[in-house]
Amino acid sequence: MSQRFFFLTVVLTLLLGAPAGAGQGSAPLDSLFQALRAAPDDVAAEPVEGRIWDVWLQHPDETLLAEMRSGVLSLNADDYPAALDAFDRVVARDPTYAEGWNKRASAHYMLGDYESAMNDLRRALLLEPRHFGALATLGLVYLELDRPAAALRAFDAALAINPHLPNLRRQAQSIRISAAGLAL
C-alpha cells in the first residue's frame, strides 16, 4: 500500500464525524483517554475516539474554526496549497492550538514538505502529547524519509495511546516484519 494512500486512509479515519469540539488540555480528555484504552474492541472505541477529536477540534474563536473548516475541506479536496494557507492562518491566530499544527502538518505532508510537517507535528505534540493522530502522521513522515525505526517508535507511541487503530497496527507489523528480514 502506498504511503500517501495509507496517510489518506489514516486522516480520513481520524477525521470522520469529528466536528468542532473543545481544545487540548481539558479535563474531559483524561477520562476519554482512559475509556479509549479500556474499550474492548475497535468498534467500541470509535465513539470515544470521535469525542476526543471533538475536544481537540473545539476552539472558542469562531473565525479560527471557520479557517479550520476551510482547511479541512481543501485537504479533503486534495487542494493542499489552499489547505496550507488556511492552516497557516489558524496557527498564526492561535499558536497554542495543537490541532491547527496537526492539520498544517498534514498539508505539508501531502505537499511532500516532510521537514515542515515534522516541525509542525512536534509543535502539536508539545501542546498535546497524547495526540495519536500527530504521532501516526509523524510515523508516516519518518517512512517517507526512509527512517523505519523512527516510524515504528512513532506508531507504537500512537498505539500506546490509542490501541484501536487497525491500519496503524498493520503498518507497525509490516515494519517489524521487514526489520526481521521476512517477506510479506
Salt bridges, closest charged atoms under 4 A:
ASP30 OD1 - ARG130 NH1 2.63
ASP42 OD1 - HIS164 ND1 3.09
ASP42 OD2 - ARG169 NH2 2.85
ASP61 OD2 - ARG93 NE 2.55
GLU67 OE1 - ARG89 NE 2.93
ASP88 OD1 - ARG104 NH1 2.99
ASP94 OD2 - HIS59 NE2 2.59
GLU99 OE2 - LYS103 NZ 2.06
GLU99 OE1 - HIS131 NE2 2.56
ASP113 OD2 - HIS108 ND1 3.67
ASP120 OD2 - ARG104 NE 2.66
ASP120 OD2 - HIS108 NE2 3.51
GLU128 OE2 - ARG130 NE 3.25
ASP156 OD2 - ARG176 NH2 2.58
